[in-house]
Amino acid sequence: MAAASKPVDSGALWGLARPEPPPTRFHRVHGANIRVDPSGTRATRVESFAHGVCFSREPLAPGQVFLVEIEEKELGWCGHLRLGLTALDPASLAPVPEFSLPDLVNLGHTWVFAITRHHNRVPREGRPEAEAAAPRRPPTLLVEPYLRIEQFRIPRDRLVGRSRPGLYSHLLDQLYELNVLPPTARRSRLGVLFCPRPDGTADMHIIINGEDMGPSARGLPAAQPLYAVVDVFASTKSVRLVQLEYGLPSLQTLCRLVIQRSMVHRLAIDGLHLPKELKDFCKYE
């Protein structure tokens, strides 16, 4: 694995030297109020505001992002999505705790945070806390298509939330790209990953709409399997998994980017002489 201080080729970690991780799915074990669709990619809380804890089906690989998009919100509740990692095997949890915070965390070997933009970051020892202050504004997709987190380089395109197709999609999409909307807004994309360190531990990072929030927790046991935790809590009602490409982008993805950047807004895609499947892929993904 390349050292953190050296430039990382886009395929060095996920290309020929190492196969891409399998698609992410939700675990069959989850909170009592959660329903996972047959594909394993959508989790919906069907009643109440709690018992919404979900896990990744498989442990994450180093640098692999478990990315969810907020699909539905529910008025009348206080609180939002919670996200993190656990070294506990979900299959061993019977029953699944009602809350990720504090119930699951109190079981140990679990690091979960309520999603906000600023508070969930920790400075490195010997460095001022100012480095954990306001996040850097991410460059636009046209300027820097990759998000760099320690020794990993991740295509930024899928990390950023997108509005539903409409007359003002081109304006709304810029708000997601610049990350000025609330992080728990509908259609926001939130991810979690871990980055191993030379001392055998790992840092956990949370990503909000393509922006790295910095290390949220340090000292995770990198040698143990680490599962993603998503708590579909309170005003967050439903989330779906978004799959990422870690190596070279596919021809389909490259075509989508060219088409999107050539359109004033996504409604214009319907007027193109393209297969419906490709037009839908350009509008919604």
N, C-alpha and C positions, 0 to 999 in steps of 0.2 A: 504494500500500500504506500502511496506517495506521502511524503512528509507534508505537514500542514503548510510549511513555508514555501513549498515549491509549486509552480504552476501545474495545474491538473488538466490533462487532456480530457475532452468530453467523453471519450470512450475508454479512458484508462481504468475506471472503476466498474463500468457497466457494459463494456464492449466485449471484444474477443477474449480478453484476459479473464473475464468473469461474467457469467450469464446474468441477464436481468432477473430481478426477483419476480415471483409469480404475482398475478393480479391480487390486489387486496380485497378481502371479503370480511364480513362480520362473522363473529363466532356464533355457534349454535347456543352457547350459554350467554344469557343476558338478563336484564332486569325483568320483573314480572309484568310490567306494563309496556314492554317493547314488543313490536312485531317486525320481523325482518322479512323482506320479500323473497320469493323463491330464488332470485339471482344472488342473494346475499349481499347486495350493494345498497339497499335502502333500509333504514331503521326508523320506525315511527312509534312515538309514545301514544297509546290509544286512549289513555285516561289518566286522571290525576295530574300531578306535577313531578312526581318522583318515581322511583323504581325504573329509571331509564338508563341504567349503566350498560354499555356495550363494550366489546373487546374485538380486537383483530383476530381473525381465524388462526393465523400463524404468527409466530414471533417475527418482528421486523429485522431486516438485514441492516447493517451499518449504513447510514446515509439514505435508507429507504424512507420515503415520506408517506405517512398514513394521512390522506387528504380527504376531508369531507366538505361538502357544500350544504349550507343551510337551505332547506327546501321550503319548510313551512314554519310559521310562527303561530303562537297562540296567545291571545290577549288575556289579561286578567291575572297573570302570574308575575312575580318578581324573581329575577335571576335569569341566567343564560347558560349556554353550552359550557361544559367543562371538558378539558382535554389533558392527556398526559400519557404516562407509561407505567407498566407494572411488571415486576419480575415474578408475580404470582401466576400460576397456571389457571386460566379461567375454568378449566374442567374440574378443578379442585374446589371451586366455590359453590357451596350448596347450603343455603340459598345465596344468590348474589346480593350484596348489601344494597340497602335502599338508596343510599347516596354515595357518590364517589368522595365527596367532602362532607364530613370527615370520616365516614364509616369505612370505606375501602382503604383510605390512606392509613387509618389507625391499625389495619391489619399488618402494616409494614411492607417494605420493599415496593412502595407505590409513590409516584410523584404526579400529582394532578393539580391543575390550576383552573380557576374560573377565568374565562377569556376576557381580558382587557388589553388595551394597547400598551400600557407602560409598566405596570407594577411587577410583572412576573419575570424579572430578569435579575441575575446575580453577577456582581463584578468578580473578576479573578483576583486571587490573593496578591497583595502588593500593588494593586492598581487602584486608582481613585474611583469612588462610586459614580463619578460623573460619566464614566464610560458606559454605565448602565442607565443613563438618563434617556432623553428622547431618541427614538430610532432615527437612522438616516433615511431620508426620502429616497425610495428606490428609483433608479433610472427607468425610463419607459422601455417597453418591449423592443421598440425599434432601435434603441441605443445599446442596450445590454440584454440579450435574450436569456442569459443564464444567471441564476442566483448562486452565489458562492457562500458556502457555510463550512468554515474550517477546511478540511481536505476534500470536500465534495463540491461538485458543480452540477446544478439541477436546472433543466429547462424551465424558464419562468412562465411560459405561455399558459399552461394548464393550472398554474398555481393561483392565477388571478381570477376573481369572480367576474361574471358577466351578467348583464341585465337580460330580461326577456326581450325578444325582438319587438321593436316598436319604433315610432317616429323619432324618439329622442335617445335611441340606443347608443348612438355614437357619442353622445354627451355623458350618459350614465356610465358607459364602459370606462371612460376616462376617470370617473370618480373612484371606481374599483381599482384601476391601474395605479392611480396616485395614492390610494389607500387613505382617502379622506372621509369615507363613510364609517359609521360605527362598525367595529369588527364583528358584531353579532347581527348585522343587517341581513335580511333575506338575500340569498345568492352569494354571500361572502364565502370564501374558501379558506379553511383553516386546517393546518397540518402540523404533525408532530414527527420528529425523528431524533435519533441519537448519533453522536459522533464520538468514536473511541479516541482515547488519549494514550500516550506512550506508557503511562503508569498503570494501565489495565482498567482504568475507570472510563466513564463516558459522560459527556455533557448532553442534556436534553434541550432541544431547540423547538420553539413554537413559531410557525409561519402564519402570517395573516395577509391574505391577498398578495402573495408574492414577496412579502417583506419579512426578513428574519428578525424576530423580536429579541434575539440574543439568547444566551444560555439561561434557561429557566431553572435548571437544577444541575448540580455537579456531583460527581462521585458515584454515579450509577454503576452497577456491576456489569461491565461490558461483556464478561465471559458468560453471563447467564442469559437465557432467552428473555427478551423484553417484548411484551405485548402492548399494543396501543390501547388506550382507554378513552372512550367517548361517552360522556354523560349527557343524554338528551333531556335536559333539565328545564323545568319551569316554562319560560316563554319560547324556548326552542322545542318544536314539536316533531320535526322530521328532518333527517339528513340523508344525503346520498354520497357514496364513495366516488371519487374522481381518480381515474387511472393515469399514471404518468409514464412517459418514455424517458429512460435514463441514458440511453446511448444516442446514436445519431437519430434525428427525427425521421419518421416514416414519410414516404412520398405523399400519403394522404394528409398528414399534418402540414407539410410544406405547401401543398396546394391550398389548404384551408387558410394559411397565413397570407398567401399572395392574394387570394380572393377577398379576404376580409380587409386588407389594407388598400384594396382598389375600390372599395365601396364607400360612399358617403355615410350610409347607414345600412343595417342588416336587412331591412325590408326590400332593398334593391336586389338582394340575392335571388329573390323569387323570380325576377325577370330574366335571369341568366339561362342560357340553353345548356343546362347541366342536369344529370340524373337527380331525382328527388332526394335520394339518400345522401348524395354529396351536398346538396343545398341545405338539408336539415343538419348535417354535420357541421357546416360552416356557420349556421345560425345559432345552434344551441350549445355547441361544445366550446 
